[in-house]
Amino acid sequence: MTLIMSVSGVRGIVGQTMTPRLAADLGAAFGTFIGGGKVVIGRDSRPSGPMLQHALAAGLLATGCDVVTLDVVTTPGVALMIGEHGAAGGVVLTASHNPTPWNGIKFLTSQGFAPPPADAERIFGVYHASDFALKDALDVGRIQSDDSTHRKHVERVLRIVDVEAIRARRFKVVLDSVNGAGGPGGRQLLDALGCDVVHLNAEPTGRFAHTPEPTKENLTGLCDAVREHGAQLGFAQDPDADRLAIVDNLGRYIGEEFTVALTARHRLATAPGPVAVNLSTSRMVDDIAASVGGDARVVRTAVGEANVAHAIMNDGCVMGGEGNGGVIDPRVVCVRDSFAGMGLVLDLLAAEGKPLDTIVDSIPQYVMVKTKFEMPRDQIDAWLNRARGIADGKVNDADGLRIDWPEGWVHLRPSNTEPIARVISEAADAATANALVERMTALRG
């Protein structure tokens, strides 16, 4: 009976904690918070999406908001359409990489980001108090639909890449859309770029063909298909298509961390400048920026897409992202975007004229180790202070604690939604990365 409410939105199990009444009340809470105006609603492909969309729209309409329904679209597509409509905000119905029984409600600001924590708390406060600003019969909102999201999204991506150079290469690409929201638009993009596409799990049915998170153990079928079809690469989207994982021409899953690294390599080659990534993202990005020199540098932020997006805007970054496969190119939309990731990687291959495995192997390789353990929130600060007390490297405490040494780094942070502490380390070899984790976990007390 889990219901998760956090700055990232609300997630629950359909028919248990994620219900039409909850969606209607959260819609009314969001409408009350923004004080009316236009709101766009999109959803991923889960079968529960239409039910929740109608309920959510009812809550928004009741508070005087005008609603634009986009139906099955990607999360970055919703963010893009907020700007297209000059909307006061947006809502995405998605549980991201959670399995089909789950669904979620994710609020977006007028800039397309998740609300800052203080605003999220205000929205939830209105919800818990049922303090809704309901309108009378003459002042309720109006509803309309817009089916142009995929087309406009693809057009934005085509404007930032060398379309003719990519078309000339006739790349064979295997795309696994996991029966999520990214299938139709992802295929439109690859077709527009002249790719020979083998499309796996293309239909947006929401009945996920495999565990939907785009990690190595879930993408063996994609790896096999790349080898079987002699493709130059494979792409995997998650259900709401804001994350992208990549398989190289040898059929190797190269890891989500490489998505941002490869796109940063390409973007900085033509526009050397700042790149924003969170504190848990691989040092590969730092190596790439150092090799470019000049104005290229890495801006590190707290974990969370909105934190990276704000840094991109505030620091004039040419791009950014997170190590979970989330590429952000502000020329398209300032949120994680698998479409932008696919376009930039294909542009990289066309520009460098080398197979993907050769490019990957030329980037310094690291081993990343991730672990977590239960720890009450009131004990985490003491643990972080003990770690800070013995820190003999470069310290960044913007989000928990990150310590950098020449041989590697470690990041300690509490979960935003559970009484859990997370430890992530990275080094050139597994022994060093594991030793860094053990050094920090030994301080738990």
ABEGO torsion letter per residue (X at the ends): XBBBBBAAEBBBBBGAABBAAAAAAAAAAAAAAAGEEBBBBBBBABAAAAAAAAAAAAAAAAAGBBBBBAEBBBAAAAAAAAAAAGBAEBBBBBAEABBAABBBBBBBBAAGBBBBAAAAAAAAAAAAAGBBBBBBAAABBBBBBBAAAAAAAAAAAAAABBAAAAAAAGBBBBBBAGGBAAAAAAAAAAAAAGBBBBBBGABBAGBBABBABBBAAAAAAAAAAAAAAGBABBBBBBAAGABBBBBBAAGBBAEAAAAAAAAAAAAAAABBBBBBBBAABBAAAAAAAAAAEEABBBBBBBBEAAAAAAAAAAAGBABBEBAAGBBBBAAABABBBAAAAAAAAAAAAAAAGBBAAAAAAABBBBBBBBBBBBBBAAAAAAAAAAAAAABABBBBAABEBBBBBAAEBBBBBBBAABBBBBBBBBBABAAAAAAAAAAAAAAAX
